[in-house]
Amino acid sequence: MGRVYATPEQLAAYTGAPAPEGVERLLARASEDVDAALLTACYAVDDDGDPTEQPVVEALRDATCAQIEWQLATGDDGTGAAGAWDSVSIGPVSLSGRKSGPPAASGVDLAPRAHRALRRAGLLPGVIW
């Protein structure tokens, strides 16, 4: 398993709700999504490849939690299959319509809040000179 940027407790604090069933799998998949968006990002890491600067650690944590929050709100289980359906309802929230348009440039459908967290930390867009 790859790097995981948030804990179940951090997810619960971020969303204000208890961590859902299968949270470890959701965290792993959301962390993979964040990694995919960061393919060209440059930031300091330790010998294990973990970020060392606190703002980067926090941005990766927040982006991972935002990705899961968005997936849960849209009815996605982390597989990306939810984008194929016409409607999703969770409690009082109801969404309908089919997602259209090209996939994200990174090849991952990144949640808007996750994108903002990474952009605020200066991790997006990554540019290699």
C-alpha positions in Angstrom: 0.0 0.0 0.0 1.2 3.5 -0.8 1.5 6.5 1.4 -1.6 7.6 3.3 -1.9 11.3 4.2 -4.7 11.3 6.8 -6.0 9.2 9.7 -9.5 8.1 10.4 -9.5 10.6 13.3 -8.4 13.4 11.1 -11.1 12.6 8.6 -13.7 12.6 11.3 -12.5 16.0 12.5 -12.5 17.4 9.0 -16.0 16.2 8.1 -17.5 16.6 11.6 -18.9 13.1 11.3 -17.7 9.7 12.4 -15.4 7.9 10.0 -17.4 5.7 7.6 -17.1 2.0 7.3 -14.1 1.0 5.3 -12.3 4.2 6.1 -8.8 2.7 5.7 -9.6 1.8 2.1 -11.1 5.2 1.4 -8.0 7.0 2.9 -5.7 4.8 0.8 -7.6 5.5 -2.4 -8.0 9.2 -1.7 -4.2 9.5 -1.0 -3.6 7.8 -4.3 -5.8 10.5 -6.0 -3.8 13.2 -4.3 -0.5 11.6 -5.3 -1.7 11.4 -8.9 -2.4 15.2 -8.9 1.1 15.9 -7.5 3.1 14.1 -10.2 5.0 17.3 -11.0 5.0 18.9 -7.5 8.2 19.7 -5.8 8.5 19.6 -2.0 10.9 18.5 0.7 10.7 14.9 1.8 12.5 12.7 4.3 14.3 9.4 3.6 10.9 7.6 3.5 9.5 10.0 0.9 7.2 11.7 3.5 6.8 15.5 3.3 8.7 17.3 6.0 7.3 20.8 5.9 4.2 21.3 8.1 2.2 23.4 5.5 2.7 20.6 2.9 1.7 17.9 5.5 -1.4 19.8 6.3 -2.3 20.4 2.7 -2.0 16.7 1.8 -4.0 15.8 4.8 -6.8 18.3 4.0 -6.8 17.3 0.3 -7.2 13.6 1.2 -10.0 14.4 3.6 -11.7 16.7 1.1 -11.4 14.0 -1.6 -13.2 11.5 0.7 -15.9 14.0 1.8 -16.6 14.7 -1.9 -16.7 11.1 -2.8 -19.1 10.3 0.0 -21.3 13.3 -1.0 -21.4 12.1 -4.6 -22.0 8.5 -3.8 -18.6 7.4 -5.0 -16.8 4.6 -3.1 -13.4 5.6 -4.2 -13.5 3.5 -7.4 -14.6 6.3 -9.7 -17.7 4.4 -10.8 -20.2 6.9 -9.3 -19.5 9.2 -12.2 -21.4 6.8 -14.5 -24.7 7.3 -12.8 -27.4 9.8 -13.4 -28.5 10.6 -9.8 -27.2 10.3 -6.3 -29.0 11.0 -3.0 -27.5 11.1 0.4 -29.9 12.2 3.2 -31.4 15.6 2.2 -28.9 16.1 -0.6 -29.9 15.0 -4.1 -27.7 15.3 -7.2 -28.8 14.4 -10.7 -27.4 14.5 -14.3 -24.5 12.7 -15.9 -21.0 14.1 -15.5 -19.7 15.4 -18.8 -16.5 16.8 -20.1 -13.0 15.5 -20.4 -11.2 14.0 -17.4 -8.9 16.1 -15.3 -5.5 16.8 -16.8 -3.9 14.7 -14.0 -6.2 11.8 -15.0 -7.9 11.9 -11.6 -11.2 13.5 -10.8 -10.0 15.7 -7.9 -12.5 17.2 -5.5 -12.7 21.1 -5.7 -11.7 21.5 -2.0 -8.8 19.0 -2.5 -7.6 21.0 -5.5 -7.8 24.3 -3.5 -5.9 22.8 -0.5 -3.0 21.7 -2.8 -3.1 25.0 -4.8 -2.9 27.1 -1.5 0.1 25.1 -0.4 1.8 25.9 -3.7 1.8 22.3 -4.9 -0.4 22.9 -8.0 0.4 23.4 -10.7 3.6 21.6 -10.5 6.1 22.7 -13.1 9.4 21.0 -14.0 12.0 23.2 -15.6 
